[in-house]
Amino acid sequence: MEDVLTPPPQPELVGEKRKRDETSLDASIEDAPAAPASTGGAEDAAGSDVARHPMWKTSLCSYFRRRGAGAEECSHGESCRYAHTEEELRPRPDGTWDPTSDRAKKLRKVAAEAQEEAEEEVTVDEQSLEKCLVGLPMGWTADRLKPFLQDQGISYAIAKKKKGMTVGFVTFQSVEQLTNAVQILKKNPSGGKEIKIVDANRRSHQKAHDGALVSNTGTTTENGSSPTTPAEETSVLESVSSSKKGARDAVTPLANMTYIDQLEHKNQSMAQILKKLTRNARKACPPAIPHPDWVFKSKEIGGLPCKFEGILESPVVNGYRNKCEFSVGYSLEGKKTVGFMLGNFREGVTAVEEPVNCPNVSEISCKYAQMFQDFLQPSSFPLWSRIDNSGFWRQLTVREGRCPAEAVVSQNAESQISEVMLIVQVCSTGVDEALMKEEFDKLSAILIQGAATCSPPLPLTTIVVQDHKGISNAAPTDCPLIPLLVPKGDQLDGTTEDKIRIHDHISNLKFSLSPTAFFQVNTLAAERLYTLAGDWANLNSDTLLFDVCCGTGTIGLTLAQHVGMVVGIEMNESAVSNACRNALVNGIKNCRFVCGKAEDVMGPLLTEYLGSPQQQAAASKSNSEIDDASKNEDTIGCASYDGENIDSSKQRNDNAEGQQPMGASVDHPTCASEVDENNVASGEQNCGEASLVNDKPIETASDNSLEQGKACKDGSSSPNNNVLAANACQFKNVVAIVDSPRVGLRPTVIKALRTHPRIRRLVYVSCNPDSLVANAIELCTPTSEKQEKNKGNRGWRSMSSAGLARQRTKSMPNSEPFIPKRAMAVDLFPHTPHCEMVMLFER
């Protein structure tokens, strides 16, 4: 056994390293020129070595570099050819120093600073008075920059800066002002940080088009210059020009990986995020309360809060997006381009590249983007500038609607596209209305002709212009819409959005989509997502399902056949209108949709259908009595999934109207026939509900019903206890499915879900795992009997979303927490790092 033992590795490694150093040194010595004679004690001690080695002690010994030891630690002793201290180190024959020495590091630093100063030397002449200020605080705006320049005694003509950027723009009136500013800023740094003036390089598109600048009115200035287009239109660098980053890299960063590797990457990423939930929930628990069992059990499953069941793959990997938003801007070469931005505006990136080689975009969307781009080339109207927030053409959105799955034989996803909606976003500020209408007519004609002449012809259902005057391209839902092409069939009399819509299909249900309505961008993968959510919700005919953030009602309508009643909540009015229309088209009568913010209507709706938490004891007692009385009656209530009621002879009118849902006006279907007409709670109208009235949208309801609804805006109207007891009897199982926005649910919604004891199961669907973690912390963390009030400090500004959630749990009322049971991801966004997470909570 001793024969096979090897000596310790470290001495052998050190020796091998010295051998390699000596070998390389000998090789370099053979080619090195003869060194001049040098003097010193070391030279006398080893004169023969000095004669043989012109690079004597020009490198530090490995012993000195590693341990700071002297010559006594080196096995070669004083005869070692390497230097053991900085004092022994000598310059090489070419005048350089050992790069590992302190002297060489200092010399490199000095050289780098000198080179940086030489590169940043400001050009001072009459032709370049537009300069950039580099090193400004990100929180500064123009209102903060101008007083700073005035306090420093710097005169200028124009000074502008946007919040979130470290670069500002200043235009000087003369060379004297510029020279004075450079000298002052060199001497007086701001807060210990130096602010520099550098030359402002014009963007590539300005260099190419400096001969004819176009104003907002569509006219060209005489000399190609404008007094209002100075420094804002310039930048220090277009950072993407050197990084060679394309649209494919910006939009689909995982496209170069195989799909199996993408799924594995996302699977690991989601697991790490779930572990973050466990860690933060442990921190959020009050000191006097023991940690919940699921936190202790997390150690057995690798720190996960519950079982993570992996990721469901998308049925379609390429060209899956049914909605693409193309930016309008200039490419790096200065060409008018319709495509995707190559970076973030905060990073100073405004360049746009065509959507070529982006695997998540369909060929149909790319062709329409190319048509629009060709139209913009000769257009006299300017493109939107993110620098000074001016221009006309802003964005093109392509929405696609697919046929029912059984109607398509081909496996090609694009062959399923049967309807297309084009949304052109513009800013009409300062533009002549007649010229704008003429331009729209040209655009409409070119798009219609381009779609018809393609081989094969492209589907085109409607064209609409969105007039948005805000800074961000994210337009509000009430933004004015101008229809350019209206669908020929299936129109309703009403608003503009009623006339311009397309249709898509999920689970053999037909969904009507307006321009601003939310709909999952991957239709086929959304079917898997909704099926998974329904399976985990454990639905039956006695279930009351709350569909929070319902959008166009996709989740609630696909699951309506499995539940007694669906109540959808959505703040987008057009989406609620679409949801009601979708229920009507698909013949679903057990759905009710309420328009309003979830935090405003969630509490009143829970109280309306289930009663307040304080009433649960009385309601439970009434429920048991009603159960005993109705054991021999085979009735479910009017909210059964087929929309029928056995006792229909007593409750239907001449129009075959079904029973009315509890708490509605007399024109609405209701489950409580004993509700007094003079004492009904018109909760639908208070929240702007678009429910179904006689199989028609709520807009056709009587004015009297609308007036009754106004009284409920403050939550003053509520059903009586008898109605609550009857309703509680009908719905024995209450489930909430939340398809949260990217920022997550607001604390008031979390509080309503958390504090109502009848909600025993919650299915949370999220496209942002960070917001899911924050909401889960509030839902699952135990609370103490004594609430802590939130302190009014500003520490929350620097907190993470999980940290903020931990703070909010301190003020959560004492209530039974949820327990995370299952988690699974669904890949709705192949080729990107994003995916949807589904999580089941129970208590």
C-alpha positions in Angstrom: 0.0 0.0 0.0 2.8 2.4 0.8 4.4 1.8 -2.6 1.4 3.3 -4.4 1.2 6.4 -2.2 2.1 9.7 -3.9 3.8 12.6 -2.2 1.7 15.7 -1.4 0.6 17.5 -4.5 1.5 21.1 -3.5 5.3 20.7 -3.4 5.2 18.9 -6.7 3.0 21.6 -8.3 5.3 24.3 -7.0 8.3 22.5 -8.4 6.6 21.9 -11.8 5.7 25.6 -11.9 9.3 26.6 -11.3 10.4 24.2 -14.0 8.0 25.7 -16.5 9.1 29.2 -15.5 12.8 28.3 -16.0 12.1 26.6 -19.3 10.2 29.5 -20.7 12.9 31.9 -19.3 15.7 29.9 -20.9 13.8 30.0 -24.2 13.3 33.8 -23.9 16.9 34.2 -23.0 18.1 32.5 -26.2 16.3 35.1 -28.3 17.0 38.1 -26.0 19.7 40.6 -26.9 22.8 40.9 -24.7 22.1 43.0 -21.6 24.4 45.7 -20.5 26.6 45.0 -17.5 24.9 45.7 -14.2 26.1 46.2 -10.7 25.0 45.1 -7.3 25.6 42.6 -4.5 23.5 39.9 -6.1 25.5 40.2 -9.3 28.7 39.6 -7.3 27.2 36.6 -5.6 26.4 34.9 -8.8 28.5 36.6 -11.5 28.4 33.6 -13.8 24.6 33.6 -13.7 24.5 37.3 -14.6 26.7 36.7 -17.6 24.6 33.8 -18.8 21.2 35.4 -18.1 20.5 39.0 -19.2 17.0 38.8 -17.6 18.5 38.3 -14.1 15.9 39.2 -11.5 13.5 40.8 -14.0 10.7 38.6 -12.7 9.3 38.1 -9.2 10.0 34.7 -7.6 6.9 32.5 -7.2 7.6 32.3 -3.4 7.4 36.0 -3.1 4.3 36.4 -5.2 2.4 33.6 -3.3 3.5 34.1 0.2 5.3 37.4 0.4 8.3 35.4 1.6 12.0 36.4 1.1 14.9 34.5 -0.4 15.3 32.4 2.7 12.1 30.5 1.8 13.3 29.8 -1.7 15.2 26.5 -2.2 17.6 28.2 -4.6 18.8 30.7 -1.9 20.8 33.7 -3.0 21.6 32.1 -6.3 17.9 32.3 -7.4 17.6 34.1 -10.7 14.2 35.7 -9.6 13.6 38.7 -7.4 12.2 38.1 -3.9 11.2 41.7 -3.2 10.2 44.8 -5.2 13.5 46.3 -4.4 15.4 43.4 -6.0 13.3 43.6 -9.2 15.1 45.1 -12.2 13.8 46.4 -15.5 13.9 44.0 -18.5 16.2 44.6 -21.5 13.4 46.3 -23.4 12.7 48.7 -20.5 9.5 46.9 -19.3 8.7 45.5 -15.9 7.3 42.3 -14.6 3.5 42.7 -15.1 2.8 41.1 -11.7 4.8 43.8 -9.9 3.3 46.8 -8.1 5.4 49.1 -10.3 4.0 47.7 -13.5 0.5 48.0 -12.2 1.0 51.6 -11.3 2.5 52.4 -14.7 -0.5 50.7 -16.5 -2.9 52.7 -14.4 -1.2 56.0 -15.2 -1.1 55.1 -18.9 -4.8 54.2 -18.9 -5.8 57.4 -17.3 -3.7 59.4 -19.7 -5.3 57.5 -22.6 -8.8 58.1 -21.2 -8.1 61.8 -20.9 -6.8 62.0 -24.4 -9.8 60.2 -25.8 -12.3 62.4 -23.9 -10.7 65.7 -24.9 -13.5 68.0 -25.8 -13.6 69.6 -29.3 -13.9 73.3 -28.9 -15.1 75.2 -32.0 -18.2 77.0 -33.3 -19.4 73.9 -35.1 -19.7 71.6 -32.1 -21.5 73.4 -29.3 -23.8 70.5 -28.5 -22.2 68.5 -25.7 -23.0 65.6 -23.4 -22.6 65.6 -19.6 -21.4 62.2 -18.4 -21.6 61.0 -14.8 -24.8 62.7 -13.7 -27.0 61.1 -11.0 -29.7 58.9 -12.4 -32.4 60.5 -10.3 -31.8 64.0 -11.8 -34.1 65.5 -14.3 -33.8 68.7 -16.3 -35.3 70.6 -13.3 -32.3 69.5 -11.2 -29.7 69.8 -13.8 -30.4 73.5 -14.6 -30.0 74.8 -11.0 -26.7 72.8 -10.7 -25.2 74.5 -13.8 -26.3 77.9 -12.6 -24.8 77.3 -9.1 -21.5 76.3 -10.7 -21.6 79.5 -12.8 -22.0 77.8 -16.1 -23.9 79.6 -18.8 -25.7 77.6 -21.5 -28.5 77.8 -24.1 -30.3 74.5 -23.6 -30.0 71.8 -20.9 -32.0 68.7 -20.8 -31.9 65.3 -19.0 -34.2 62.4 -18.5 -34.6 60.5 -15.2 -33.0 57.1 -15.1 -30.1 58.1 -17.4 -26.6 59.1 -16.4 -26.2 61.3 -19.5 -27.4 64.9 -20.0 -27.3 67.2 -23.0 -26.2 70.8 -23.0 -26.1 73.3 -25.9 -23.8 76.3 -25.4 -24.1 79.7 -27.2 -20.4 80.3 -27.7 -17.0 78.8 -27.5 -16.3 80.9 -24.4 -19.2 79.3 -22.5 -18.0 75.8 -23.5 -14.4 76.5 -22.4 -15.6 78.0 -19.1 -17.8 75.0 -18.4 -15.0 72.4 -19.1 -12.7 74.2 -16.7 -15.2 74.5 -13.9 -16.3 70.9 -14.0 -12.7 69.7 -13.9 -12.1 71.6 -10.7 -15.5 71.1 -8.9 -16.8 67.5 -8.9 -20.4 67.0 -7.7 -20.6 65.0 -4.5 -17.1 63.5 -5.0 -18.1 62.3 -8.4 -16.6 63.9 -11.5 -18.9 65.2 -14.2 -17.3 65.4 -17.6 -18.2 67.2 -20.8 -17.7 65.0 -23.9 -18.5 65.4 -27.6 -22.0 64.3 -28.6 -22.0 62.0 -31.5 -25.0 62.3 -33.7 -27.0 59.2 -34.3 -26.5 57.4 -37.6 -30.0 58.2 -38.8 -29.4 61.9 -38.2 -26.2 61.8 -40.2 -28.1 60.2 -43.1 -31.1 62.5 -43.0 -29.6 65.8 -41.9 -30.7 67.3 -45.2 -34.4 67.3 -44.6 -35.8 67.2 -41.1 -39.6 66.9 -40.8 -41.8 68.6 -38.2 -44.8 67.3 -36.5 -47.1 68.9 -39.1 -45.5 66.8 -41.9 -43.7 69.8 -43.4 -39.9 70.1 -44.1 -37.8 72.9 -42.7 -35.9 75.1 -45.2 -32.3 74.4 -44.2 -32.8 71.0 -42.7 -32.3 72.2 -39.2 -34.7 73.0 -36.4 -34.1 75.1 -33.2 -35.9 72.4 -31.2 -33.8 69.4 -32.3 -30.5 70.0 -30.5 -28.8 67.9 -28.0 -31.7 65.6 -27.2 -31.3 63.9 -30.6 -27.7 63.0 -29.8 -26.1 60.4 -27.7 -22.7 59.5 -26.3 -22.8 56.2 -28.1 -25.4 53.9 -29.6 -24.3 51.1 -27.3 -25.5 48.3 -29.6 -23.3 49.4 -32.4 -20.3 47.8 -30.8 -22.0 44.9 -29.2 -23.4 43.5 -32.5 -26.6 42.6 -30.8 -29.4 41.7 -33.2 -33.2 41.5 -32.8 -33.0 37.7 -32.4 -30.7 38.1 -29.4 -32.8 40.9 -27.9 -36.2 39.2 -28.3 -35.4 35.5 -28.2 -32.2 35.1 -26.1 -32.6 31.3 -25.8 -33.2 30.7 -29.5 -29.7 29.3 -30.0 -30.4 26.5 -27.5 -32.3 23.3 -28.3 -35.9 23.3 -27.0 -35.0 20.5 -24.5 -32.2 22.6 -23.1 -34.6 25.6 -22.9 -37.0 23.6 -20.8 -34.3 22.3 -18.5 -33.0 25.9 -18.1 -36.4 27.2 -17.1 -37.1 24.2 -14.9 -34.0 25.0 -12.8 -34.8 28.7 -12.8 -38.3 28.1 -11.5 -37.0 25.8 -8.8 -34.6 28.5 -7.5 -37.5 31.0 -7.4 -39.6 28.6 -5.3 -36.8 28.2 -2.9 -36.8 32.0 -2.5 -40.4 31.7 -1.4 -39.4 29.3 1.4 -36.6 31.5 2.6 -38.7 34.7 2.8 -41.6 33.0 4.4 -39.3 31.8 7.2 -38.1 35.3 7.7 -41.6 36.8 7.6 -43.0 34.5 10.4 -43.6 36.5 13.7 -41.1 35.7 16.4 -43.7 34.3 18.9 -45.3 32.0 16.3 -43.7 28.7 15.2 -43.0 28.2 11.6 -45.7 26.4 9.6 -45.3 22.7 8.8 -44.6 23.2 5.1 -41.6 25.3 6.0 -40.1 22.5 8.1 -40.9 19.9 5.4 -39.2 22.0 2.8 -35.9 20.6 4.0 -36.9 17.2 2.8 -37.5 18.4 -0.8 -34.5 20.5 -1.3 -35.8 23.8 0.2 -38.9 23.9 -2.1 -42.2 25.1 -0.4 -44.1 22.3 -2.1 -43.8 19.6 -4.8 -42.5 21.2 -8.0 -43.9 19.0 -10.9 -41.7 20.4 -13.7 -42.6 22.3 -16.8 -45.2 21.6 -19.5 -43.8 22.2 -23.0 -45.6 24.3 -25.6 -47.3 22.4 -28.5 -46.0 25.0 -30.9 -42.4 26.2 -30.6 -42.0 28.5 -33.6 -44.3 31.3 -34.8 -46.5 30.8 -31.8 -47.2 34.5 -30.9 -50.7 35.7 -31.9 -49.9 39.3 -31.0 -46.7 41.1 -32.0 -46.0 44.7 -31.2 -43.4 46.2 -33.6 -41.6 49.4 -32.7 -41.1 52.1 -35.3 -37.7 53.8 -35.4 -34.4 54.0 -37.2 -31.9 51.2 -37.7 -28.2 51.5 -36.9 -27.7 52.5 -40.6 -30.3 55.2 -40.4 -33.1 53.5 -42.2 -36.8 53.8 -41.2 -37.5 50.4 -39.7 -40.4 48.5 -38.3 -39.3 45.8 -35.9 -37.8 45.3 -32.4 -35.6 47.6 -30.3 -32.1 46.3 -29.7 -32.0 47.3 -26.1 -33.4 49.5 -23.3 -33.9 53.2 -23.7 -32.4 53.7 -20.3 -29.2 52.3 -21.7 -29.3 54.9 -24.5 -30.5 52.4 -27.1 -33.2 53.5 -29.6 -32.1 51.5 -32.7 -34.7 49.2 -34.3 -34.0 46.1 -36.3 -36.3 44.1 -38.6 -37.8 41.0 -37.1 -35.8 38.6 -39.2 -34.8 35.3 -37.7 -37.0 35.8 -34.7 -38.5 32.3 -34.2 -41.4 33.3 -32.1 -42.9 35.6 -34.8 -45.0 34.2 -37.5 -44.3 34.9 -41.2 -47.6 36.7 -41.5 -46.7 39.2 -38.9 -43.3 39.7 -40.5 -44.9 40.4 -43.9 -47.2 43.0 -42.5 -44.3 44.6 -40.7 -42.4 44.8 -44.0 -45.5 46.3 -45.8 -45.7 49.0 -43.1 -42.0 49.7 -43.3 -42.1 50.1 -47.1 -45.0 52.6 -46.6 -43.0 54.7 -44.2 -40.0 55.2 -46.5 -41.7 58.0 -48.6 -44.0 59.2 -45.8 -43.7 62.9 -45.0 -44.8 62.3 -41.4 -42.0 61.8 -38.9 -41.3 58.7 -36.8 -41.7 58.9 -33.1 -38.6 60.0 -31.3 -38.0 58.6 -27.8 -35.4 61.3 -27.2 -37.8 64.4 -27.3 -41.1 62.5 -27.3 -42.3 63.9 -30.6 -43.3 62.4 -34.0 -46.3 60.7 -35.6 -45.8 57.0 -36.4 -45.2 55.1 -33.2 -46.0 51.3 -33.4 -47.6 48.5 -35.3 -49.4 45.7 -33.6 -50.4 42.5 -35.5 -53.1 40.3 -33.8 -53.9 36.9 -35.2 -57.0 34.8 -34.7 -57.0 31.0 -35.3 -59.5 28.6 -36.6 -61.0 25.8 -34.4 -58.5 23.0 -33.9 -60.7 20.4 -35.6 -61.1 22.6 -38.7 -57.4 22.5 -39.4 -55.8 19.4 -40.9 -52.3 20.7 -41.5 -49.8 20.6 -38.7 -48.4 24.1 -39.7 -49.4 26.6 -37.0 -49.6 29.4 -39.5 -52.2 27.6 -41.6 -54.6 28.0 -38.6 -54.6 31.8 -38.8 -57.9 32.9 -40.3 -58.2 36.5 -39.1 -55.8 39.4 -38.6 -56.2 42.7 -36.9 -53.7 45.5 -37.6 -53.3 48.3 -35.0 -51.3 51.3 -36.1 -50.4 53.6 -33.1 -49.8 57.3 -33.9 -49.6 60.6 -32.1 -51.8 63.3 -33.7 -50.5 66.2 -31.7 -50.0 69.2 -34.0 -50.9 67.3 -37.1 -53.4 68.7 -39.6 -56.5 66.5 -39.6 -57.1 66.6 -43.3 -53.5 65.6 -44.0 -53.7 62.8 -41.5 -56.9 61.4 -43.0 -55.3 61.4 -46.4 -52.3 59.5 -45.1 -54.5 56.9 -43.4 -56.3 56.4 -46.7 -53.0 55.7 -48.4 -51.9 53.3 -45.7 -55.2 51.4 -45.7 -55.1 51.0 -49.5 -51.5 49.7 -49.4 -52.1 47.2 -46.7 -55.3 45.8 -48.3 -53.5 45.5 -51.7 -50.4 44.0 -50.1 -52.4 41.3 -48.3 -54.4 40.4 -51.5 -51.3 40.2 -53.8 -49.3 38.0 -51.5 -48.9 34.4 -52.5 -50.9 32.9 -50.8 -53.1 35.9 -49.9 -52.8 37.0 -46.3 -55.9 37.2 -44.1 -56.9 40.7 -43.1 -60.0 41.3 -41.1 -59.7 44.9 -39.7 -57.4 47.9 -39.6 -57.6 50.4 -36.7 -55.6 53.4 -35.8 -54.8 54.1 -32.1 -54.2 57.8 -31.4 -52.0 57.9 -28.3 -50.4 61.1 -27.1 -48.5 59.7 -24.0 -44.8 59.2 -23.6 -44.8 55.4 -23.4 -46.1 53.2 -26.2 -48.2 51.4 -23.6 -51.5 53.2 -24.4 -54.4 53.3 -21.9 -57.5 51.2 -22.7 -59.6 54.3 -23.4 -57.3 55.6 -26.1 -59.3 56.9 -29.2 -59.6 54.4 -32.0 -60.1 55.2 -35.7 -61.3 52.2 -37.8 -59.8 52.1 -41.3 -61.2 48.7 -42.3 -64.3 47.2 -40.6 -65.1 43.5 -40.8 -67.9 42.7 -43.2 -69.8 40.3 -41.0 -70.7 39.7 -37.4 -71.0 43.4 -36.4 -72.9 44.9 -33.5 -74.3 48.3 -33.2 -72.4 50.1 -30.5 -69.0 51.6 -29.9 -66.0 51.4 -32.2 -64.6 48.4 -30.4 -67.8 46.5 -31.0 -67.2 46.9 -34.7 -63.5 46.1 -34.9 -62.7 42.7 -33.5 -61.3 39.3 -34.5 -61.9 35.9 -33.0 -59.8 33.1 -31.6 -60.5 29.6 -30.3 -59.5 27.9 -27.1 -60.9 24.4 -26.1 -63.5 24.7 -29.0 -64.9 27.9 -27.6 -65.0 31.1 -29.7 -63.5 34.2 -28.2 -64.1 37.8 -29.5 -61.1 40.1 -29.2 -61.1 43.9 -29.3 -57.9 45.9 -30.0 -57.0 46.4 -26.3 -58.3 43.2 -24.8 -55.9 40.8 -23.1 -55.4 37.4 -24.6 -52.6 34.9 -24.0 -50.1 35.2 -26.8 -49.7 31.4 -27.2 -53.2 30.0 -27.9 -52.4 26.3 -28.0 -50.2 26.4 -24.9 -52.9 28.5 -23.1 -55.3 25.5 -23.5 -52.8 23.4 -21.5 -52.5 26.1 -18.9 -56.3 26.5 -18.4 -56.8 22.7 -18.3 -54.1 22.4 -15.6 -55.7 25.2 -13.5 -59.1 23.6 -13.8 -57.8 20.2 -12.8 -56.0 21.6 -9.7 -59.1 23.6 -8.7 -61.1 20.4 -8.1 -64.3 21.8 -9.6 -67.9 20.5 -9.4 -71.5 21.6 -9.9 -71.6 23.0 -6.4 -68.6 25.3 -7.0 -68.6 29.1 -7.1 -65.6 30.1 -9.1 -64.1 33.5 -8.8 -62.0 34.3 -11.9 -59.9 37.3 -10.8 -58.2 39.4 -13.6 -60.3 37.4 -16.1 -59.5 39.4 -19.2 -61.8 38.3 -22.0 -63.1 35.5 -19.7 -61.0 32.7 -21.2 -60.4 30.8 -17.9 -63.9 31.2 -16.6 -65.6 30.3 -19.8 -63.5 27.2 -20.5 -64.2 26.0 -17.0 -67.9 27.1 -16.8 -69.2 23.6 -17.8 -67.6 22.2 -14.6 -68.9 24.6 -12.0 -72.2 26.1 -10.7 -71.3 29.7 -11.4 -68.4 31.8 -12.6 -67.8 35.4 -11.4 -65.2 37.2 -13.5 -63.4 40.4 -12.4 -61.6 42.6 -14.9 -60.7 46.4 -15.0 -60.5 46.6 -18.8 -64.0 47.7 -19.9 -63.5 46.4 -23.5 -62.3 43.1 -22.2 -65.4 42.7 -20.0 -67.6 43.6 -23.0 -65.7 40.9 -25.0 -66.2 38.4 -22.1 -69.9 38.9 -22.1 -70.0 38.6 -25.9 -68.0 35.4 -25.6 -70.4 33.9 -23.1 -73.3 34.8 -25.4 -71.7 33.4 -28.6 -70.8 30.2 -26.8 -74.2 29.8 -25.1 -72.8 29.9 -21.6 -75.3 31.3 -19.1 -73.7 30.7 -15.7 -71.1 33.4 -16.0 -71.1 37.0 -14.6 -68.4 39.5 -15.4 -67.7 42.6 -13.3 -65.7 45.6 -14.6 -63.5 47.2 -12.0 -60.2 47.0 -10.2 -59.9 43.7 -8.3 -58.9 45.5 -5.1 -62.1 47.6 -5.3 -64.7 44.9 -6.1 -63.2 41.7 -4.7 -64.3 42.4 -1.1 -67.9 43.5 -2.0 -68.3 40.5 -4.3 -67.1 38.0 -1.6 -69.5 39.6 0.8 -72.4 39.6 -1.7 -72.0 35.9 -2.5 -70.6 34.5 0.7 -71.3 37.1 3.4 -68.7 38.8 5.5 -66.3 36.7 7.6 -68.2 37.8 10.7 -71.4 36.3 9.3 -70.0 32.9 8.6 -71.1 31.4 11.9 -74.8 32.4 11.3 -74.6 31.5 7.6 -73.2 28.1 8.4 -76.0 27.4 10.8 -78.6 28.5 8.2 -76.8 26.4 5.7 -77.2 23.2 7.8 -80.9 23.9 8.3 -81.5 24.4 4.6 -79.5 21.3 3.8 -81.7 19.2 6.1 -84.8 20.7 4.5 -83.6 20.1 0.9 -82.2 16.5 1.2 -85.2 15.1 -0.5 -85.2 17.7 -3.3 -83.1 17.1 -6.3 -82.2 20.8 -7.0 -78.9 22.6 -7.5 -80.1 26.1 -8.0 -80.3 28.2 -11.1 -76.5 28.6 -11.4 -76.0 25.0 -12.6 -73.6 24.6 -15.5 -76.3 23.9 -18.0 -78.2 27.1 -17.1 -81.4 25.3 -16.4 -83.5 24.9 -13.2 -86.0 22.1 -12.4 -88.4 24.6 -10.9 -88.4 26.6 -14.1 -92.2 26.8 -14.4 -92.4 29.2 -11.5 -89.3 31.3 -12.4 -89.4 31.8 -16.1 -91.2 34.6 -18.0 -92.6 34.7 -21.5 -89.1 35.2 -22.9 -87.9 31.9 -21.4 -85.7 33.9 -19.0 -83.9 31.8 -16.5 -83.6 32.4 -12.8 -81.6 35.4 -11.7 -78.3 35.4 -9.9 -78.4 36.5 -6.3 -78.0 40.2 -5.7 -78.9 41.3 -9.2 -81.6 43.7 -10.4 -85.0 42.3 -11.4 -84.0 42.1 -15.1 -81.0 39.9 -14.3 -81.1 36.1 -13.7 -81.0 35.4 -10.0 -80.8 32.4 -7.7 -82.9 33.9 -5.0 -86.5 34.2 -6.0 -87.5 35.7 -2.7 -85.4 38.8 -3.2 -87.5 41.9 -2.9 -87.4 44.1 -6.1 -87.2 47.2 -4.0 -84.3 45.9 -1.9 -82.0 44.3 -4.4 -78.2 44.8 -4.5 -77.3 45.9 -8.0 -73.7 45.0 -7.6 -73.3 44.4 -11.3 -73.8 48.1 -12.1 -71.8 49.5 -9.2 -68.7 48.0 -10.7 -69.6 48.6 -14.3 -70.6 45.0 -14.8 -71.3 43.8 -18.3 -73.4 40.8 -17.4 -76.0 39.1 -19.6 -79.6 40.4 -19.6 -82.0 38.3 -21.5 -79.0 36.9 -23.4 -78.0 40.4 -24.4 -75.1 42.7 -23.2 -75.9 44.8 -20.1 -75.8 48.0 -22.2 -79.4 47.3 -23.2 -80.6 47.3 -19.6 -83.1 49.9 -18.5 -82.0 53.3 -17.2 -83.8 52.5 -13.9 -81.5 49.5 -13.4 -78.5 51.7 -14.1 -79.6 54.3 -11.6 -80.0 51.6 -8.9 -76.5 50.5 -9.5 -75.0 53.9 -8.7 -76.1 53.4 -5.1 -73.7 50.5 -4.7 -70.4 52.3 -5.6 -69.6 52.9 -2.0 -70.6 49.3 -1.0 -73.6 50.4 1.0 -76.0 48.0 -0.6 -75.7 44.4 0.3 -78.0 41.3 0.3 -79.8 40.4 3.5 -78.9 37.4 5.7 -81.6 35.2 4.3 -80.3 35.6 0.8 -76.7 35.0 2.0 -77.8 31.8 3.7 -79.6 30.5 0.7 -76.7 31.3 -1.6 -74.2 29.7 0.8 -76.3 26.6 0.6 -76.1 26.4 -3.2 -72.4 26.9 -3.4 -70.7 24.5 -1.0 -67.3 24.8 -2.7 -65.7 28.2 -3.3 -62.6 28.4 -5.5 -60.6 31.4 -6.7 -58.4 31.3 -9.8 -56.1 34.3 -10.2 -54.4 35.2 -13.5 -52.5 38.0 -12.0 -50.9 40.9 -14.0 -47.2 41.1 -14.2 -46.9 43.3 -11.0 -49.0 40.8 -9.0 -52.1 41.4 -6.9 -52.5 44.4 -4.8 -52.4 44.1 -1.0 -56.2 44.8 -0.7 -57.0 41.8 -3.0 -54.6 39.6 -1.1 -56.2 40.7 2.1 -59.7 39.9 0.8 -58.7 36.4 -0.3 -56.7 35.7 2.8 -59.3 36.8 5.4 -62.4 35.2 3.9 -62.7 31.7 5.5 -65.0 30.3 2.8 -62.2 30.4 0.2 -60.4 27.2 0.9 -58.6 26.7 -2.5 -56.8 29.2 -4.6 -55.1 28.6 -8.0 -52.5 31.3 -8.8 -51.4 31.8 -12.4 -48.5 34.2 -12.9 -46.2 35.2 -15.8 -43.8 36.9 -13.3 -42.5 34.5 -10.7 -41.1 37.3 -8.5 -44.6 38.8 -8.0 -45.9 35.2 -7.4 -43.3 34.9 -4.6 -44.4 38.2 -3.0 -48.1 37.4 -3.1 -47.4 33.8 -1.8 -45.6 35.2 1.2 -48.6 37.3 2.2 -51.0 34.4 1.6 -49.0 31.7 3.4 -47.2 33.5 6.3 -48.8 33.0 9.8 -50.0 36.2 11.4 -50.0 37.3 15.0 -53.0 38.4 17.0 -51.6 41.9 17.3 -51.3 43.8 14.1 -48.4 46.1 13.4 -49.0 49.3 11.5 -46.9 50.1 8.6 -44.3 52.7 9.4 -44.1 55.7 7.1 -40.4 55.4 6.2 -38.9 55.4 2.8 -37.0 52.2 3.2 -39.4 50.4 0.9 -38.0 52.2 -2.1 -34.9 50.0 -2.0 -36.7 46.8 -0.9 -37.3 43.8 -3.2 -40.8 42.7 -3.9 -40.3 39.8 -1.4 -39.0 42.3 1.3 -42.1 44.5 0.8 -44.3 41.4 1.2 -42.6 40.5 4.5 -43.4 44.0 5.7 -47.0 43.8 4.7 -47.6 40.5 6.5 -47.0 42.4 9.8 -50.2 44.4 9.2 -52.3 41.4 7.9 -55.3 40.7 10.1 -55.2 37.5 12.1 -56.4 34.8 9.7 -55.8 31.3 8.6 -52.9 31.2 6.2 -52.9 29.2 2.9 -50.5 26.3 2.4 -48.6 25.8 -0.9 -49.5 22.3 -2.2 -48.4 22.0 -5.8 -46.4 24.0 -8.4 -45.9 23.6 -12.1 -44.6 25.7 -14.9 -46.1 26.0 -18.4 -44.0 27.2 -21.3 -46.0 29.8 -23.1 -42.9 31.7 -24.4 -40.4 29.4 -26.1 -37.0 30.8 -27.0 -37.3 33.3 -24.1 -36.5 33.0 -20.4 -40.1 33.5 -19.4 -42.9 31.0 -18.6 -46.1 30.8 -16.7 -46.2 29.4 -13.2 -49.2 27.7 -11.7 -49.4 27.2 -8.0 -52.1 25.6 -5.8 -52.8 27.0 -2.3 -55.1 25.3 0.2 -56.1 25.6 3.8 
